[in-house]
Amino acid sequence: MMPAPGPWLAVVGIGEDGVEALPPAARTLIFNAALVVGGRRHLALAASLTRGETMPWPSPIADGLPAILARRGDPVVVLASGDPFCFGIATMLAGAVPPGELLCLPAPGAVSLACARLAWSMQDSRLLSICGRPIETLLPALQPGARLLVLSADETSPQAVASLLVRHGFGGSVVHVLEALGGPNERMRRFQASDALPDGIDRLNLIGIEIVGDPDARVIPLGTGLPDAFFGNDGQLTKCEIRAATLSALSPRQGETLWDIGAGSGSISIEWMLLHPSNRAFAIERRPDRADRVMRNAVSLGVPGLVVIDGTAPEGLADLPRPDAVFIGGGASGPGVLDAAWSALRRGGRLVINAVTIETEAVLFAAHARYGGTLTRISVERLDRVGGMHGFRPAMTVTQYAATKP
């Protein structure tokens, strides 16, 4: 067996101020490298030090990995912007190279420089990226009083962000565009989201946002049980009080995967994903019109990564990643659905089923006898008019089954 070659791959963070600002160790690594890889801008910044071969990143970037790995044991340097582990290339490389073979020398990144220029506390600011990500992922972070640092895709990003803010009732937010940070062409400009944008924004920019909500701003609450009006629906909707109880029973944890079977409007899977950015959900819905509505709801609430399966259970479950939790909001009485969900669950996974019909209740009683768990009846009454007076009108009682796989 060949011994590990030690740290042959170095990831060097370089700023707009070029190689002159690099520490001696980073300069030596570039000078001695047999291969230097980076974006064309990075390669130009390091050209005066480079003696070995150079390779610009192909598109997609992952296609360049084989050429790097083929040089294992030779000194290879990958150039990156600022801190390579902050939404940077080092994360991809760390997944392909053992830790003992990788060396990273970060430079002050755009985020650190932006906080320094704005006099913002880094730990009290939220970092987001719209590089290769839908802009709607910003929506859950639009909380009045918040400070956001947004990594831009290009020179069009500030306009796209400002338009999003105005569209959702945050036109009074203060937007800072910080361009070419750390270099001779550095510039910072400030405006309100509802104002006209300045001209000539540099392609290399970062956006700082001080969120100010209008009285009618569409703020996505941080708790579960979002208002029913947030979800487009045709009546197939888990109402907010029942939804809050259902999310509590599903017990979401960071990075977990949910199957939402019979998704209806997608409210359960959408709220599951809103609870943490690393959570994933797969919404299975047999009616195409409802499946389309689920996707529209997901985008409007800032979780466009929700995967919608236009199909039925259990057939539509076959190729999905194994779940940590399963919610069955429709179709629990279908042949094989409950058994397939239980079988797929990981150890310690949670199964939750809501029923309003006697037929589905019978399925839940049988599941309770077979798998254990708990059965709970949830009743909600809402104030309504009764003639010229008022009274509480009961909604249909929901029977909820919840079980944890041993």
C-alpha positions as CSV (number, residue, x, y, z in Angstrom):
1,M,0.0,0.0,0.0
2,M,1.4,3.4,-1.0
3,P,2.0,5.7,2.0
4,A,0.0,9.0,2.1
5,P,2.1,11.7,0.4
6,G,1.3,14.4,3.1
7,P,-0.2,17.8,2.3
8,W,0.5,18.1,-1.5
9,L,-2.7,20.1,-2.2
10,A,-2.7,23.7,-0.9
11,V,-5.7,26.0,-1.2
12,V,-4.5,29.6,-1.0
13,G,-6.9,32.5,-0.4
14,I,-6.0,35.5,-2.4
15,G,-7.6,39.0,-2.3
16,E,-8.0,41.8,-4.8
17,D,-4.7,43.2,-3.5
18,G,-2.9,40.3,-5.2
19,V,0.2,38.3,-4.3
20,E,1.9,41.3,-2.6
21,A,-0.5,41.0,0.3
22,L,0.1,37.2,0.8
23,P,2.2,35.9,3.6
24,P,5.6,34.4,2.7
25,A,4.4,30.8,3.2
26,A,1.6,31.3,0.6
27,R,3.9,33.0,-1.9
28,T,6.4,30.1,-1.6
29,L,3.6,27.5,-2.2
30,I,2.6,29.3,-5.4
31,F,6.2,29.7,-6.6
32,N,7.0,26.0,-6.1
33,A,3.7,24.6,-7.4
34,A,3.9,22.2,-10.3
35,L,0.3,23.1,-11.1
36,V,-1.7,26.2,-10.1
37,V,-5.5,26.1,-10.5
38,G,-8.0,28.9,-10.2
39,G,-10.4,31.2,-11.9
40,R,-8.9,33.4,-14.6
41,R,-9.1,36.4,-12.3
42,H,-7.2,34.5,-9.6
43,L,-4.6,33.2,-12.0
44,A,-4.0,36.8,-13.3
45,L,-3.5,38.0,-9.7
46,A,-0.9,35.3,-9.1
47,A,0.8,35.4,-12.5
48,S,4.0,37.2,-11.3
49,L,4.7,34.3,-8.9
50,T,3.6,31.3,-10.9
51,R,6.3,29.1,-12.4
52,G,4.4,25.8,-13.0
53,E,1.5,24.9,-15.2
54,T,-1.8,26.7,-14.9
55,M,-5.3,25.4,-15.3
56,P,-8.4,27.7,-15.3
57,W,-11.5,26.0,-13.8
58,P,-13.7,24.4,-16.4
59,S,-17.5,24.6,-16.3
60,P,-18.8,22.9,-14.3
61,I,-16.0,23.3,-11.8
62,A,-16.3,19.7,-10.6
63,D,-15.0,18.6,-14.0
64,G,-11.6,19.9,-13.0
65,L,-11.2,17.5,-10.0
66,P,-9.8,14.5,-12.0
67,A,-6.9,16.6,-13.3
68,I,-6.1,17.8,-9.8
69,L,-6.3,14.3,-8.3
70,A,-4.1,12.9,-11.1
71,R,-1.3,15.1,-9.7
72,R,-1.5,13.5,-6.2
73,G,1.9,13.8,-4.6
74,D,3.0,16.8,-6.8
75,P,2.8,20.3,-5.3
76,V,-0.5,21.7,-6.5
77,V,-2.0,25.0,-5.5
78,V,-5.7,26.0,-5.9
79,L,-6.3,29.7,-5.7
80,A,-9.6,31.0,-4.1
81,S,-11.1,34.2,-3.0
82,G,-10.4,35.2,0.6
83,D,-11.4,32.4,2.9
84,P,-11.7,29.2,0.8
85,F,-14.0,27.5,3.4
86,C,-16.6,30.3,3.4
87,F,-18.9,29.2,0.5
88,G,-15.7,28.4,-1.3
89,I,-13.9,25.8,-3.3
90,A,-12.1,24.2,-0.3
91,T,-15.3,22.5,0.8
92,M,-15.5,20.6,-2.5
93,L,-11.8,19.7,-2.4
94,A,-12.1,18.5,1.3
95,G,-14.7,16.0,0.1
96,A,-12.2,14.6,-2.4
97,V,-8.9,14.6,-0.6
98,P,-8.0,13.2,2.9
99,P,-7.5,15.9,5.5
100,G,-3.9,15.0,5.9
101,E,-3.2,15.8,2.2
102,L,-4.9,19.2,2.2
103,L,-3.4,22.5,3.5
104,C,-5.5,25.7,3.5
105,L,-4.1,29.2,3.9
106,P,-7.1,31.6,4.1
107,A,-6.8,35.3,3.4
108,P,-9.2,38.0,4.8
109,G,-12.5,37.1,2.9
110,A,-15.2,39.4,1.6
111,V,-17.4,38.7,4.6
112,S,-14.6,39.8,7.1
113,L,-13.9,42.9,5.0
114,A,-17.5,43.8,4.6
115,C,-18.1,43.6,8.4
116,A,-15.0,45.8,8.9
117,R,-16.2,48.4,6.4
118,L,-19.8,48.4,7.7
119,A,-18.7,48.2,11.4
120,W,-21.1,45.2,11.8
121,S,-20.5,42.4,14.2
122,M,-20.0,39.2,12.2
123,Q,-21.7,36.9,14.7
124,D,-24.8,39.1,14.7
125,S,-25.1,39.2,10.9
126,R,-26.5,36.4,8.8
127,L,-24.5,35.1,5.9
128,L,-26.3,33.9,2.7
129,S,-25.4,33.3,-0.8
130,I,-27.2,33.6,-4.1
131,C,-24.3,32.2,-6.2
132,G,-25.9,29.3,-8.0
133,R,-28.9,29.4,-5.6
134,P,-32.4,30.7,-6.1
135,I,-32.9,34.2,-4.8
136,E,-36.1,33.1,-3.0
137,T,-33.8,31.4,-0.4
138,L,-33.4,34.9,1.1
139,L,-37.1,35.1,2.0
140,P,-37.1,33.4,5.4
141,A,-34.2,35.7,6.5
142,L,-36.2,38.9,5.8
143,Q,-36.9,39.6,9.5
144,P,-37.2,43.3,10.6
145,G,-34.0,44.5,12.3
146,A,-31.9,41.7,10.8
147,R,-28.5,42.4,9.1
148,L,-27.8,40.2,6.1
149,L,-24.6,39.7,4.2
150,V,-25.4,38.3,0.8
151,L,-22.7,36.9,-1.6
152,S,-23.7,38.0,-5.1
153,A,-23.6,36.0,-8.3
154,D,-22.7,39.0,-10.5
155,E,-23.4,42.6,-11.2
156,T,-27.1,42.0,-11.6
157,S,-27.6,40.6,-8.1
158,P,-28.1,43.9,-6.2
159,Q,-31.0,44.8,-8.5
160,A,-32.5,41.4,-8.1
161,V,-32.2,41.6,-4.3
162,A,-33.7,45.1,-4.2
163,S,-36.6,44.0,-6.4
164,L,-37.3,41.1,-4.1
165,L,-37.2,43.3,-1.0
166,V,-39.7,45.8,-2.6
167,R,-42.0,43.0,-3.8
168,H,-42.3,41.5,-0.3
169,G,-42.8,44.8,1.6
170,F,-39.2,45.6,2.6
171,G,-38.7,48.6,0.3
172,G,-37.4,50.7,3.2
173,S,-34.5,48.4,3.8
174,V,-31.0,49.9,3.6
175,V,-28.8,48.2,1.0
176,H,-25.0,48.4,0.9
177,V,-23.2,47.3,-2.2
178,L,-19.5,46.6,-1.5
179,E,-17.5,46.2,-4.7
180,A,-14.0,44.7,-5.3
181,L,-13.3,44.6,-1.6
182,G,-9.6,44.7,-0.6
183,G,-8.4,45.9,-4.0
184,P,-7.5,49.2,-5.6
185,N,-11.0,49.6,-7.1
186,E,-12.8,49.0,-3.8
187,R,-16.1,51.0,-3.5
188,M,-19.1,51.0,-1.2
189,R,-22.4,52.5,-2.0
190,R,-25.6,52.8,0.0
191,F,-29.3,53.2,-1.0
192,Q,-32.8,52.2,-0.1
193,A,-34.2,49.1,-1.7
194,S,-37.0,51.2,-3.3
195,D,-34.5,53.7,-4.8
196,A,-33.0,53.5,-8.2
197,L,-29.7,51.6,-8.1
198,P,-26.4,53.2,-8.8
199,D,-24.8,52.6,-12.2
200,G,-21.7,50.5,-13.1
201,I,-21.8,47.9,-10.3
202,D,-18.8,45.7,-10.3
203,R,-19.3,42.0,-11.1
204,L,-17.4,41.2,-7.9
205,N,-19.6,42.5,-5.1
206,L,-21.2,41.6,-1.8
207,I,-24.5,43.0,-0.5
208,G,-25.2,44.1,3.0
209,I,-28.8,44.6,4.0
210,E,-30.4,46.3,7.0
211,I,-33.9,44.9,7.0
212,V,-36.8,47.4,7.4
213,G,-40.3,46.0,7.0
214,D,-43.2,48.1,5.8
215,P,-46.5,47.7,7.9
216,D,-47.7,45.2,5.4
217,A,-44.4,43.4,4.9
218,R,-44.7,39.6,4.4
219,V,-42.6,38.4,7.3
220,I,-42.3,34.6,7.5
221,P,-42.8,33.8,11.2
222,L,-40.1,31.8,13.0
223,G,-42.5,29.4,14.7
224,T,-44.5,26.5,13.3
225,G,-48.1,26.7,12.3
226,L,-47.8,29.6,9.8
227,P,-51.0,31.4,8.9
228,D,-53.2,29.3,6.5
229,A,-53.3,32.3,4.1
230,F,-49.6,31.8,3.4
231,F,-50.4,28.6,1.4
232,G,-52.3,28.5,-1.8
233,N,-54.7,25.6,-1.5
234,D,-57.9,24.0,-2.8
235,G,-59.1,23.1,0.7
236,Q,-56.5,20.3,1.1
237,L,-54.5,22.0,3.8
238,T,-53.4,20.9,7.3
239,K,-54.8,23.9,9.3
240,C,-52.3,25.9,11.3
241,E,-53.2,24.6,14.8
242,I,-53.0,20.9,13.6
243,R,-49.9,21.7,11.6
244,A,-48.1,23.0,14.6
245,A,-49.0,19.9,16.6
246,T,-47.9,17.7,13.6
247,L,-44.5,19.4,13.3
248,S,-44.1,18.9,17.1
249,A,-44.8,15.2,16.7
250,L,-42.4,14.9,13.8
251,S,-39.6,16.4,16.0
252,P,-37.5,17.9,13.2
253,R,-33.7,18.0,13.7
254,Q,-30.9,19.6,11.8
255,G,-30.1,18.0,8.5
256,E,-32.9,15.5,8.5
257,T,-35.1,14.2,5.6
258,L,-38.9,14.1,5.6
259,W,-41.3,12.2,3.3
260,D,-44.6,14.1,3.1
261,I,-47.0,11.6,1.6
262,G,-50.3,13.0,0.2
263,A,-48.8,16.5,0.4
264,G,-51.9,18.5,-0.6
265,S,-50.6,22.1,-0.4
266,G,-47.2,21.0,0.9
267,S,-47.5,22.9,4.2
268,I,-45.9,20.3,6.4
269,S,-42.9,19.7,4.2
270,I,-42.4,23.5,3.7
271,E,-42.5,24.2,7.4
272,W,-40.1,21.3,8.0
273,M,-37.6,22.9,5.6
274,L,-38.0,26.3,7.1
275,L,-36.9,25.1,10.5
276,H,-33.3,24.6,9.3
277,P,-31.6,25.3,6.0
278,S,-30.0,21.9,5.9
279,N,-33.4,20.0,6.2
280,R,-34.7,18.2,3.1
281,A,-38.2,17.2,2.2
282,F,-39.9,15.1,-0.5
283,A,-43.5,15.9,-1.1
284,I,-45.4,13.1,-2.8
285,E,-48.7,14.2,-4.4
286,R,-50.8,12.2,-6.9
287,R,-52.7,15.1,-8.4
288,P,-50.6,17.2,-10.9
289,D,-52.5,20.4,-10.1
290,R,-51.8,20.0,-6.4
291,A,-48.1,19.1,-7.1
292,D,-47.7,22.3,-9.1
293,R,-49.3,24.2,-6.2
294,V,-46.9,22.7,-3.7
295,M,-44.0,23.9,-5.7
296,R,-45.4,27.4,-6.0
297,N,-45.9,27.5,-2.3
298,A,-42.4,26.3,-1.6
299,V,-40.9,29.0,-3.8
300,S,-43.1,31.8,-2.3
301,L,-42.0,30.8,1.2
302,G,-38.3,30.6,0.5
303,V,-37.7,26.8,0.2
304,P,-37.4,26.2,-3.5
305,G,-35.3,23.1,-2.8
306,L,-38.4,21.1,-1.8
307,V,-38.6,18.1,-4.1
308,V,-42.1,17.4,-5.4
309,I,-42.9,13.9,-6.6
310,D,-45.9,13.8,-9.0
311,G,-47.0,10.2,-8.1
312,T,-48.6,7.9,-5.7
313,A,-47.4,5.9,-2.7
314,P,-46.0,3.4,-2.3
315,E,-44.8,3.3,-5.9
316,G,-43.4,6.9,-5.8
317,L,-41.3,6.1,-2.8
318,A,-39.0,3.6,-4.4
319,D,-36.0,5.8,-5.3
320,L,-36.1,8.4,-2.6
321,P,-33.4,8.8,0.1
322,R,-34.2,7.0,3.3
323,P,-36.3,9.3,5.6
324,D,-35.7,10.4,9.2
325,A,-39.4,11.2,9.5
326,V,-42.6,10.4,7.5
327,F,-45.9,12.3,7.5
328,I,-48.9,10.8,5.9
329,G,-51.6,13.4,5.4
330,G,-53.5,11.5,2.7
331,G,-53.6,8.0,1.4
332,A,-52.8,6.2,4.7
333,S,-55.5,3.6,4.0
334,G,-54.0,2.7,0.6
335,P,-52.6,-0.8,0.2
336,G,-49.0,-1.0,1.4
337,V,-48.5,2.8,2.1
338,L,-48.1,2.6,5.9
339,D,-46.0,-0.5,5.8
340,A,-43.7,1.0,3.1
341,A,-43.3,4.1,5.2
342,W,-42.5,2.3,8.4
343,S,-40.1,-0.1,6.6
344,A,-38.2,2.9,5.0
345,L,-37.7,4.8,8.3
346,R,-34.3,4.9,9.8
347,R,-33.8,3.7,13.4
348,G,-35.2,6.4,15.6
349,G,-37.3,7.8,12.8
350,R,-40.7,9.2,13.4
351,L,-44.0,8.4,11.7
352,V,-47.0,10.7,12.0
353,I,-50.4,10.2,10.4
354,N,-53.4,12.5,10.7
355,A,-56.9,11.1,10.1
356,V,-60.4,12.6,10.0
357,T,-62.4,9.7,8.6
358,I,-63.4,6.5,10.4
359,E,-61.9,4.4,7.7
360,T,-58.4,5.9,8.2
361,E,-58.9,5.8,12.0
362,A,-59.2,2.1,11.7
363,V,-55.8,2.0,10.0
364,L,-54.3,4.0,12.8
365,F,-55.7,1.7,15.5
366,A,-54.2,-1.3,13.6
367,A,-50.8,0.5,13.4
368,H,-50.9,1.3,17.1
369,A,-51.5,-2.4,17.9
370,R,-48.7,-3.4,15.6
371,Y,-46.0,-0.8,16.1
372,G,-46.9,0.9,19.4
373,G,-46.8,4.7,19.6
374,T,-49.5,7.1,20.7
375,L,-52.9,8.1,19.5
376,T,-54.2,11.6,20.2
377,R,-57.5,13.3,19.2
378,I,-57.1,17.0,18.5
379,S,-60.2,19.3,18.4
380,V,-60.2,23.0,17.5
381,E,-63.1,25.4,17.7
382,R,-63.1,28.9,16.2
383,L,-65.3,31.8,16.9
384,D,-68.0,32.3,14.3
385,R,-71.2,34.2,13.8
386,V,-74.4,32.5,14.9
387,G,-77.2,34.8,13.5
388,G,-76.7,38.1,15.2
389,M,-74.5,36.7,17.9
390,H,-71.2,34.7,18.2
391,G,-70.3,31.1,19.1
392,F,-67.5,28.6,18.8
393,R,-67.9,26.4,15.7
394,P,-65.9,23.1,15.9
395,A,-63.7,21.9,13.1
396,M,-63.5,18.2,12.2
397,T,-61.6,16.3,14.9
398,V,-58.2,15.0,13.9
399,T,-56.9,11.7,15.2
400,Q,-53.1,11.7,15.2
401,Y,-51.0,8.7,15.3
402,A,-47.3,9.1,16.2
403,A,-44.6,6.4,16.6
404,T,-40.8,6.2,16.8
405,K,-39.1,3.3,15.1
406,P,-37.0,1.4,17.7
